[in-house]
Amino acid sequence: MKSIVISKPDKILKGVIALPASKSISNRLLMIRALSGKDFKINNLSEADDTCLLQKLIELISDGPGRKNVLELDTANAGTVMRFLTAWLAIRPGKWVLTGSERMKQRPIGDLAEALKHLGASIEYLAKPSYPSLLIKGTELPGQEVTIDAGVSSQFITALLLIAPCLSQGLILHLKGEKVSTPYVNMTIQMMQAFGARVKAGMTRIHVKPGSFVPMDFTVESDWSAAAFWYEAAVFADEVDLELEGLKFESIQGDAILPVIYQNFGVRTEFTANGVRLTKVQKKIDGFYYDFTDYPDIAQSVIVTCAGLGIRGRFEGLKSLQIKETDRLRALKNEIEKLGVHVTTYGKSDEAAALEISAYKPVSRPGLAFETYGDHRMAMSLAPLVLKRGPLKILNPDVVVKSYPHFWEHLKMAGFEIK
């Protein structure tokens, strides 16, 4: 397996980094453009593998309207792609097989598929019930009302909302259970409204009227979730003066909560004309608690931050982490225990999940090697530990292409050495 060794000759974090475009915004834009049936320009589209894959599959689907033969589409390990296409193909005439990697076939799709079937869609499970692969026979759907569990994945909700204007009777979506990743649903609604969709959202009910998306050019802002790894590095550094370009104060991304979280660790955020400037003040912190129900994509960075500092922490709202690219709860426990920290996890996939770490005195363990589990965020959240623990090895580093293709190059620009 390929690996890299990361080192840093000093503990100074300086430079200017042009963060990647938001994958979440980019993928929603691609779907809105496809559903509108009209072309419009997307500026600063994400270069992430997930976005490139979605763009490629949309082109394949668009080239085969009303096909009689089955077209097989491989979503690899891209959860957003699997879920968004499941909904779109359900209303697009043709026969489609939607499949993915072995890990994808372990990630549930049943709540979304059953909601679509309730609306009249033809969807069959080709292997295990409620999991990919899927055989979808697309047809026009009227819409009406449907209920979905809001506690599994916000992407299920987004997938239904995106196709809702194309349903002849629109959609009334009832949400049951505790909601996860609410900011991502809010992002979807705001973007839909920007493109002319008539959406009215309440706490447990979202009503989308029938209509169409109005095409317009759109510029994608930089990715706040990608900034998490730089905030983490800032905590571990002794001296910080780092500019992250492209981030907005008034962002539609929920992960723009990062400045609020990391001020607890002494990281100061100054918004500039080009993005943000990070500096640091010394701040003593003995422990940290946070509920990541709404912000699962930055959980790994914050948890590793606490583990690297050797402080106690309790982190809740981690249920959705167990059905990501890997079981992130298990992966985090395995890897940060290598630092000498004791980790306890609570809950199962159908329950509230939490992770707790105890305070500890860091011990010297030269030659640390971290697994990445095919998960881009595992690789990027573990890398900043080099500032705290010295040279370390990252296995399968190429996983970062899923969301941040130039991550290792950007580390080099900031003075890290990678071999």
N, C-alpha and C positions, 0 to 999 in steps of 0.2 A: 504494500500500500504506500502511496506517495505521502511524504511528510515534509514539513519545513521546521527549521529551528529559528526562533525569534529571539533577538537580544536587543538591548538598548544601552549604549555606553554611558548615558546619563539619565537623570530623572527629570529632564526638562521637556515640556510639551509646548512647542511653538510651531507656527506655520499658518498656512491658509489652505483649507480643504474645500473643494467643490463637491458637496454631497450629491449622491445620486437622486434622480427624480423619484417621486413617490410611486411605488408599485401599486398601491391600493387605488390611488386616483387614476393612474394609467389604465389599469384593467377595467375599471368602471367606464372610463371614456371609450375604450375599444368596444365594449358591449353596447353603450348608448349609440355609438356611430353605426354599429352593425344593425341594431334594432330600428334606427331611424331610416335605414335604407338609402341614406344620402351621405356623400362624402363631406368631410370638413377637416381642417388642419389641426393636428395635435402637436403643439410645440413642446419640446423637452420631454418626449415620451421616454419612459423608463427603458433602460437597456438590460434589465434583469431577465434572467432565463424564463421566469414565469410569464412575463409580459411578451417576450418574443414568441414563446410557445402559443400563447393565446392568440396573438396576431396571426401566426401561421395557420392555426386550426380554423380561425374565422374565415380566412381566405379559402381554405379547402371546402368548408361548409358552403360558403357563398358561391363557389364554382359548381355546386351540385344541387340546385334547387329541385325539389319534387322527384328525387332520384328513386328508381325502382329497386336498384341493387343496394345492399347494405354497405355503408361506408364506416370503416372502423377508425376511431379517433383515439389516440393515446395521449392522456394528460400527464403522463410520467408521475411525478410526486407533487404536482401543483394542485393543492386543494381548491383554491379560488377558481382555477380553470375548470376542474371537474364540476363544481357546483354551479357556476354561471352557465356552463354549456348544457348541463342537465335541464335547466329551466328553458333555455332558448330553443334547444332541439325539440322539446316537448311541443312547441308551437310552430315549428318550422317543418313543412311537409317534406317527408322523406323517411328513410329507415337508417338508423344510426346505432352503432355499437360504441359506447363510451367506456373506455378502460383506462388502466394506469399501471403504475409500478406495484410490486408486491406490497409495499407499505400502504399505497393508496387503497388496495383491496381490503385493508384492515381498518380503514377510516370510514365511519358510518355515513351513509347518504339517505338512510331510510326516512327520516323526518321530512326531508325535502321531496323525495320521490313520492311518498304517500300523500303529501299535500297536493302535489301536481296531479296525482291519480284521482284525488277527490274532485279536482276541477275538470276531470275528464281525460287526462293524459293517458297514453298507452306506454307504460314502462314495465319491463320485466327484469328481474334479477337473474343474471346468467350463472351465478355460482351461489354464494351465501346470501340468504334474504337480508335486505336492508344494507347491503354493501355492494360496491362495484365488483364486476362489470355490469353494465346496463344495456339492454336492448330498448331503444326508444323509437316509436313510430309517431313521428310528428304530425300534428294536425292543428287546425285553428281551434282555439278554445274560447268559450264565452266568458269565463271568469266567475264572477259572483263572490262568495265568501268561503274562507278557509281558516282553520286554526292551526298554529304551529307552536311547538315548544321553543321558547326563546332562550333556553338555557343550554343548548347544545352548540350551535354555531351561528354567529351573526351573518355568515355568508349564505346560509339557507334563506334568511329573511331578505337579504339583498338580492339574491337570485330571483325570488318571487316578485319583489318590488320592481326590478328592472324590466321584466316582461309585462307588468301590470297594465301600462298604457296601451299595449297591443291587444289586450283582451277586449272583446266587443262590449262587455258589460263592466269593464274595469275590475277592480279587486278590493275587497274589504278583508284585511288580514288581521286576525285576532291573535294576540300573543299571550301565551300562558307560561307560568313558571317564572323563575328568576332570570332576568335578562343578562346576557354576557356581551361584552364588547359593544355596548350601546353606541359609543362614538362612531363606530364604523357604519352602523345603520343610519345615524344622523348624517354622516358624510354622503351616503347614498341618496338620502332624501334631498339634501341641499343641491347635489349635482343634478338630480332629476329635475328639480324645480328650476335650476338655472337653464336647463334645456327645454323648458316649457311644459313639463308634466305637472298635472294638478294633483298635488299630494297634501293630505291633511293628516297629521300624526298626533295621536294621543299616547297616553301611558301604555295602554294595552290594545289599542286599535289603530290601524293605519288604513286610510281610505285613498285609493288611487283611482281617479276617473279615467274613462277611456279617452284616447287621443293619440298624439304622436309626439316624438321628440323633434324639436326645432334645431336644425344644425347651426353651429357657430364655431368659430375657431376658439381653441382653448389652450392655455399654457399650464403645464403641470408644475407644481411647486416641489421643492426638495423634500426628501423623506425624513420626517422627524424620528422615526424608529431607527434609522441608520445613525442618527446623532447619538443614540444611547451609548454606543461603544466608546465614543469620544468623551462623553460625560464621565463614563466609568474610568477611562484613562486619566482624566483630569483629577479625579479623586486620588489616584495612586501616585501621581507626579508630585514633585516638590515645588516646581515652578511652572506656571501655566499662562500662556498668552496665545490662544488659539482661535482662529476665525473659521466658522463653518458657514459657507456661502449657500444662499438659496432658501433659508428657513424664514418663515413668516410668523409674526406675532399673532395676527388674526388668521390663524390656520383652520382649515376644516378637518385637520387630523387630530384625533384624540391624543396621540402621543406627544403633542405639543405641551403636555403636562410635565415633561422632563425638567424644565428649569425649576419648577416648584418642588419636585422630588429631590433634585440634587443640591438645592440650596441647603438642605439638611446636612449635607456632607461638605459644605464649604465652597461649593462651585458657584460662582457668580455669572449670571447671564446678562449681557448687554446687547440689546437689539440695535442693529446698525442698518444703513441703507442697503447693504449687501447680504445680511443674514444675522448671525450672532457672533459675539466675541466672548470667549470663556476665559475667566481668570479665577484665582483661588485665594481663599483666606484659610488660615489654620482654624480648624474647629473640632473640638473633642465631641465624640459621639459614642455612647456606650451600647446602644441598641437601636433597632429600627423595626417598625411594623408597617405593613401596607397591604391593602386589598387590591389585587390586580384584576378584578372581575371585568373592568372596563378597559384595561390596558395590558392584555396578555403578552403582547409582542416585546414589551420592555422589561418583563419580569426577570428574564435570565440575567440581564445586565445588572439590575439592582441587587439581585440575590448574590451574584458573584462579587459585586462591590463589597457587600457586607462580609462575605466569606474571606475576601482578600484582606480586609481590615482586621479580621479576627474578632468581630463583634457579634453579639447575639442578634437574632432576628426572627421574626415570624411573618410569613407571607401567605395570604389567603387569596381566594378567588382564582385558583390555579386549575380548576376542573378542565378547561378547554386545552390546557397544555398537554394533556394526555393523548389527544387525538391529532396532534400536529405532525410535522415531518417525522418525528420520533415521539416516544413518550418522554416529554421534556422533564417531567417530574423525576422520573427514574434516572434519566441521563444526568440531570443536575446533581442528584444525590451521589451517583457513582463518581463524578469528576471532582466535585469540590471536597469530597472526603479525602482526596489525594493531598489536600492542603493540611490535613490533620484535624479538620473540623468534624464534629459529630452532627449528623443530619438525620432528622426524623420527618417522614412524610405521613400525611393523614388523608384518608378518603380514597374512594375508588372512582372509576370513570362516571358512575351514575350518582355520585355524591359530591358534596362540597369538598374540595381538595386544598390542602395546605402543606407548607414546608417550613420546618423550624430548624435553625442552626444555633448551636451553643457558642458562647464566647470561649476563646481559646488563645493560647500563646503560640504564634506561628513558629514552626520548627523548620530548620533548613533541610530541604529535600532536593538536592541538585538533580538535574536531568529529568524534571517533570515532563511527562508525555500525556497529552490529553486526546481522548477520542472525541469524534464529532458526530457520530451516529447519523451521518447523511443529513445533518441539520445545519443550515447556514448560521443560525443565531447561536448555536452552541459554539461554533468555531470563533465567531466574532466576540462573544461575551467572555471567552476564556483568554483570548490573546492579550488584553491589557494587563493581565496578571504579571507579565514580564517586568513591568515597572516596580512590582512589589516583591517578586520572587526570583528575579534573575532569568537567565536563558531558559526557554521551555520549547517543547516540541508540540506541534499541532499535526495530527493525522488527518489525511484526506482534506487538505485545505481548500481544494477547488469547490467545495460545497457553497462557498460564498457567492458564486455566480447566480444563485437563485434570486438574490435580492440586491447585492452590492458587489458587482463584478470587479471593481477596481479597489477593493478594500485593502489588499496587501500592498498594492502600489501606493495607496494613500498613506499607509503606515510608513513606508520607506520615505515618502516626502516629509513626514514629520520626524525623521531621524531614527526610526527603528531599522535594525539590520535583519534581513531575512535570507536564510541560506537553505 
